[in-house]
Amino acid sequence: MNTSVLNIEGMGCSGCVDTVENTLSALPGVKSVTVNLQKGTAMVDFDEQEVSETEFKQAIKEAGYTMTGIQG
């Protein structure tokens, strides 16, 4: 199990939070997602055997947001 904090640009409301949480939660291997609107981050607990950070970036892009980096 791995935990990463994704920096995400473009979120402006609680609907954006829901979209990002649902998008990331739908990926295989993702165990939990916590989005912080004020910080512009999403903390993701995931199985690195099933999903990669590249897949996070692509899913976020397809949802209409931009992943600008990863902490941890």
RAVEN-V531988 format. One record per residue. RES is the residue in one letter. OMEGA is omega in radians with two decimals (* if undefined). NEAR is the number of other C-alpha atoms within 10 Angstrom. Layout:
BEGIN
res/omega/near
RES/OMEGA/NEAR
RES/OMEGA/NEAR
END
This chain:
BEGIN
res/omega/near
M/-3.12/10
N/3.06/12
T/3.07/17
S/3.03/16
V/-3.12/18
L/3.04/22
N/-3.05/18
I/3.08/23
E/3.02/17
G/3.13/12
M/-3.11/20
G/-3.08/11
C/-3.13/10
S/3.06/12
G/3.08/10
C/3.11/17
V/3.13/19
D/-3.13/12
T/-3.13/17
V/3.12/24
E/-3.13/19
N/3.14/13
T/-3.11/16
L/-3.14/24
S/-3.11/18
A/-3.14/12
L/3.11/16
P/3.11/13
G/3.12/17
V/-3.10/21
K/3.11/16
S/3.13/13
V/3.04/19
T/-3.11/17
V/3.07/22
N/-3.08/14
L/-3.08/17
Q/-3.14/9
K/-3.10/11
G/-3.10/17
T/2.99/24
A/3.07/22
M/-3.03/19
V/2.98/22
D/-3.02/18
F/3.05/23
D/-3.08/15
E/3.06/13
Q/-3.04/10
E/-3.06/10
V/-3.12/14
S/3.11/15
E/3.06/15
T/3.11/9
E/3.05/12
F/-3.10/18
K/-3.13/20
Q/-3.13/13
A/3.13/19
I/3.10/19
K/3.14/13
E/3.11/11
A/3.07/15
G/-3.12/13
Y/-3.12/18
T/3.03/18
M/-3.03/20
T/-3.14/11
G/-3.11/13
I/3.04/15
Q/3.07/10
G/*/8
END
